[in-house]
Amino acid sequence: MDLTPDQAANAVERNDCPKCEVPAGSACRTRSGKCATKYHTARFILVPALREELDVLVPEDRGPGRTWKQGPPVEAAPAAAAAKPIRIGYARCSTASQELASQRAALEPVCKRIFSEKISTRIKTRPELEKALKLAYDIKEAAPTRRSSSPSTSSSAWPATPPS
């Protein structure tokens, strides 16, 4: 990230949060009404310079963990320029004798975040796959009209609701 934490916070807070619905000029809030410790993914990816970050922390002067207070209003954020797609990778092998290194090596040059696990095909719950899908849905929620360059991630390929 080329921005200082304060510059990043100011850039993020120029947008309303689609997740917690706080207005521009305020830090994100939790369900319990406290100031969140980090900005929601759906909000910070609206800032082109922060699109590839995995999380953006709320600066101490905004009071993370304390009761949320609305900040001063700010002018609307300028329209974002087209940005390259965010790539999320998932690698899996099913036995201990198999290796993930070749899959990860193929994904590393093109993916910002890679989730991987060694888990049998008999196991129906795959925690790392669920994490990858959760991140993808958070990103898609922030930019619902944006179409990806890849047909496998186009808006028509996304189910209406995220996996539970």
Backbone torsions as a table, in degrees:
resi	resn	phi	psi	omega
1	MET	NA	130.5	-178.7
2	ASP	-89.6	-6.3	-178.1
3	LEU	-96.0	148.3	172.4
4	THR	-72.9	163.0	178.8
5	PRO	-55.9	-39.2	178.9
6	ASP	-68.7	-39.9	177.8
7	GLN	-64.5	-40.6	178.2
8	ALA	-63.2	-45.5	179.9
9	ALA	-61.5	-43.4	179.0
10	ASN	-63.8	-39.9	178.8
11	ALA	-65.8	-42.9	179.7
12	VAL	-65.1	-42.6	-175.0
13	GLU	-75.0	0.9	173.4
14	ARG	-79.7	-9.3	-179.6
15	ASN	-113.6	146.9	169.2
16	ASP	-67.4	153.1	178.0
17	CYS	-92.9	120.7	178.3
18	PRO	-70.9	-17.3	-177.4
19	LYS	-85.4	-56.8	-176.0
20	CYS	-102.1	-0.7	174.7
21	GLU	62.5	26.9	174.7
22	VAL	-77.1	148.3	179.7
23	PRO	-75.8	163.4	175.7
24	ALA	-56.8	144.4	180.0
25	GLY	98.8	-4.3	-177.6
26	SER	-125.4	153.2	173.4
27	ALA	-73.5	160.8	176.8
28	CYS	-66.9	157.6	178.8
29	ARG	-125.9	158.6	178.4
30	THR	-88.9	172.0	177.2
31	ARG	-63.5	-27.0	-178.5
32	SER	-85.8	4.2	175.4
33	GLY	88.7	13.8	178.0
34	LYS	-99.0	161.3	175.4
35	CYS	-73.2	127.7	-178.1
36	ALA	-67.8	154.5	179.0
37	THR	-81.3	-21.3	174.9
38	LYS	-143.5	156.2	-179.4
39	TYR	-73.1	148.7	178.3
40	HIS	-67.9	142.9	-179.7
41	THR	-56.0	-41.2	-178.7
42	ALA	-60.7	-21.2	-179.8
43	ARG	-94.7	-47.2	-173.5
44	PHE	-74.6	-19.7	177.1
45	ILE	-76.2	-5.9	173.9
46	LEU	-71.8	-16.2	179.0
47	VAL	-95.4	113.5	-175.4
48	PRO	-52.5	-37.8	-178.5
49	ALA	-69.2	-16.0	-176.9
50	LEU	-111.7	1.7	-174.3
51	ARG	-55.5	-33.5	-175.2
52	GLU	-95.5	2.8	177.9
53	GLU	-75.3	152.8	179.3
54	LEU	-91.7	-25.9	171.8
55	ASP	-162.4	152.4	179.1
56	VAL	-127.5	116.4	-176.4
57	LEU	-76.2	147.4	174.7
58	VAL	-80.4	127.7	180.0
59	PRO	-62.4	152.1	-178.0
60	GLU	-55.9	-34.7	-177.4
61	ASP	-68.8	-11.0	176.3
62	ARG	-90.9	-3.4	173.5
63	GLY	76.4	47.1	177.6
64	PRO	-59.5	134.6	-179.9
65	GLY	91.4	-15.4	178.2
66	ARG	-96.5	171.1	179.8
67	THR	-56.7	133.1	-176.7
68	TRP	-71.7	137.7	174.3
69	LYS	-130.3	140.8	178.9
70	GLN	-69.6	135.8	179.1
71	GLY	-85.3	179.0	179.4
72	PRO	-69.1	147.7	178.7
73	PRO	-65.6	149.6	177.7
74	VAL	-128.2	162.1	176.8
75	GLU	-71.8	153.3	-176.4
76	ALA	-60.7	149.2	179.3
77	ALA	-70.6	143.2	176.9
78	PRO	-66.7	155.7	-179.9
79	ALA	-60.8	135.1	-178.0
80	ALA	-77.0	141.5	176.3
81	ALA	-75.3	159.1	178.4
82	ALA	-60.5	134.0	-178.3
83	ALA	-120.5	159.8	178.4
84	LYS	-70.1	152.2	-178.4
85	PRO	-66.1	152.8	175.9
86	ILE	-91.7	123.0	-178.2
87	ARG	-102.4	131.6	178.0
88	ILE	-118.3	129.3	-178.5
89	GLY	-108.4	152.1	176.1
90	TYR	-137.9	125.6	178.2
91	ALA	-124.1	140.3	-179.8
92	ARG	-148.7	142.1	167.7
93	CYS	-133.9	159.4	-170.0
94	SER	-104.5	-13.1	179.9
95	THR	-129.0	158.1	-179.1
96	ALA	-64.1	-27.6	-178.8
97	SER	-77.7	-15.6	176.2
98	GLN	-85.4	158.6	-178.1
99	GLU	-122.9	148.9	-179.9
100	LEU	-95.0	-12.1	-171.8
101	ALA	-56.8	-42.9	-178.1
102	SER	-68.2	-37.6	177.1
103	GLN	-65.3	-46.2	179.9
104	ARG	-62.8	-39.6	179.5
105	ALA	-62.6	-37.3	178.8
106	ALA	-71.0	-32.3	-178.1
107	LEU	-83.3	-30.7	-173.5
108	GLU	-55.8	-41.3	-178.8
109	PRO	-67.4	-22.7	-174.1
110	VAL	-113.5	-13.6	-175.1
111	CYS	-109.9	138.6	176.2
112	LYS	-76.8	-38.5	-178.0
113	ARG	-133.6	132.7	179.8
114	ILE	-121.5	128.7	175.3
115	PHE	-107.1	135.6	-180.0
116	SER	-145.8	153.4	178.9
117	GLU	-160.1	151.8	170.8
118	LYS	-104.6	109.2	-176.1
119	ILE	-151.9	139.3	-177.3
120	SER	-66.0	150.8	176.1
121	THR	-68.7	-17.4	177.6
122	ARG	-72.2	-24.6	-179.4
123	ILE	-82.4	119.4	-175.8
124	LYS	-83.0	-25.0	179.1
125	THR	-92.2	121.1	-179.7
126	ARG	-121.0	97.7	-173.9
127	PRO	-57.3	-41.7	-178.1
128	GLU	-70.1	-35.9	175.9
129	LEU	-64.9	-41.1	178.5
130	GLU	-63.5	-38.3	176.6
131	LYS	-64.1	-42.8	179.4
132	ALA	-62.5	-44.0	178.9
133	LEU	-65.9	-37.6	177.8
134	LYS	-62.0	-44.7	177.8
135	LEU	-62.6	-42.3	179.3
136	ALA	-62.3	-42.2	178.3
137	TYR	-66.7	-37.6	176.1
138	ASP	-61.1	-42.7	179.6
139	ILE	-67.2	-44.4	-179.5
140	LYS	-64.8	-35.4	178.6
141	GLU	-64.3	-34.1	-179.0
142	ALA	-73.9	-27.1	-178.2
143	ALA	-136.7	68.5	-172.9
144	PRO	-66.4	-25.3	-177.9
145	THR	-93.7	-8.4	-179.3
146	ARG	-74.8	129.5	177.6
147	ARG	-99.4	140.0	-179.4
148	SER	-81.2	161.1	176.0
149	SER	-78.7	-10.7	-178.4
150	SER	-104.6	128.6	-179.5
151	PRO	-60.9	-27.6	-177.7
152	SER	-71.7	-15.0	179.1
153	THR	-119.3	18.6	178.3
154	SER	-67.7	161.0	-174.4
155	SER	-60.9	-27.0	179.4
156	SER	-73.4	-17.8	-179.0
157	ALA	-86.5	-7.5	-177.0
158	TRP	-92.6	124.9	174.1
159	PRO	-63.3	160.0	-177.1
160	ALA	-64.7	-30.1	-178.2
161	THR	-127.6	148.4	179.4
162	PRO	-71.7	160.2	177.3
163	PRO	-65.2	148.1	-179.6
164	SER	-88.6	NA	NA
